[in-house]
Amino acid sequence: MREDTYVLMTMRTPTSIVFVVDDDEHVRNAFCRLLRSSDYTVQAFESASAFLEHADLASAPACLLLDLQLPELNGIELQRRLNGVVPIVLISAHGDMNTAVEAMKAGASDFLAKPIDADVLFSATVRALEQAGHLFEQREWHAEVEHRVGTLTPREREVMALVVKGWPNKLVADELGAAEKTIKIHRARVMTKMKVRSLAELVRLCATAGFYAPDLPSLPSGHMQPSGPHKD
C-alpha cells in the first residue's frame, strides 16, 4: 500500500459542515431546518462578511450554500474571493442562464434557482460534500508532507534536494564537501524523517510539498539519470 494512501486512511476526518449564507432569514432558517432534519451539521450567516469573519474552513470538510443576491459582497464576488477553498452551491431567485454559466465557470459546484425542491437541494449538497471531502484530504496530506520536511535539518534538506534530482551519494558528498559516509547517514535520516522506503516515494513527496529547487545544479554530465530508486 502506498504511504500516502495509508496515512489518509488512518486520518480521522471531522464531521462535514454545510454553511448557509442568505440574507433572507426565513429562507436561511428553512434551509437549516431541512438540512438538520437529515443530520447535517449546519452553520448559517446572514452576509458574506459575517461568513468570512466567523466561518472555519480549515478544520473539517465543508460546502457552502450561497445566495447570489447579497448586500455589499454578492455571491459571485464571494465565490471568487474564496477561490476554490470550499465547494459552492449558488442559489438565486433571480438567476438566469448567463449568471449560471458565469457561476459554473468561476467554479461553482451547482447553481439552483428558488424555489428549490428538497430532493434537489439534498442532491446538490451531497455532491458538494463529496468534493469537499477530497479537497480536505488533499490539504491534510499536503500539511503532513510539509510537516515532515520541516523536521529536516538544513544539511538534510540539502542532501534531499540533490538526491531527488538523481545524484548518487558520492557526487552529493563532492558537491557539499562532505565524506560519502556522512552523506549516507544524512540520506538515511531523510528517509526516516520523511517516512518513505524508496527514492520514488521521496520524489513524490517532494513534488507534493513543492520542494524542488530550480537553482540547484542538475546531475553532472556523464552520469545517467536513474530510472528507479538508488541503492547506494
FENQUI-V412433 format. One record per backbone hydrogen bond with DSSP energy under -0.5 kcal/mol. CO is the residue of the C=O (numbers start at 0). NH is the residue of the N-H. Records with the same first field share a line. If there is no record, write none. Layout:
CO->NH ; NH
This chain:
1->5
2->6
3->7
4->8
5->9
6->10
10->12
11->13
15->40
16->18 ; 62
17->42
18->64
19->21 ; 44
20->66
22->24
23->27
24->28
25->29
26->30
27->31
28->32
29->33
30->34
31->35
32->36
34->37 ; 39
35->38
39->41
40->17
42->19
44->21
46->50
47->51
48->52
49->53
50->54
54->56
60->16
61->86
62->18
63->65 ; 88
64->20 ; 66
65->90
67->69 ; 74
70->72
71->73
73->77
74->78
75->79
76->80
77->81
78->82 ; 83
81->84
86->63
87->89 ; 108 ; 109
88->65
89->111
90->67
91->113
95->99
96->100
97->101
98->102
99->103
100->104
101->105
102->107
103->106
109->89
111->91
116->120
117->121
118->122
119->123
120->124
121->125
122->126
123->127
124->128
125->129
126->130
127->131
128->132
129->133
130->134
131->135
132->136
133->137
134->138
135->139
136->140
137->141
138->142
139->143
140->144
141->145
142->146
143->147
144->148
145->149
146->150
147->150
148->151
152->156
153->157
154->158
155->159
156->160
157->161
158->162
159->163
161->164 ; 166
162->165
167->171
168->172
169->173
170->174
171->175
172->176 ; 177
178->182
179->183
180->184
181->185
182->186
183->187
184->188
185->189
186->190
187->191
188->192
189->193
190->195
191->194
197->201
198->202
199->203
200->204
201->205
202->206
203->207
204->208
205->209 ; 210
206->209
211->213
212->215
219->222
221->223
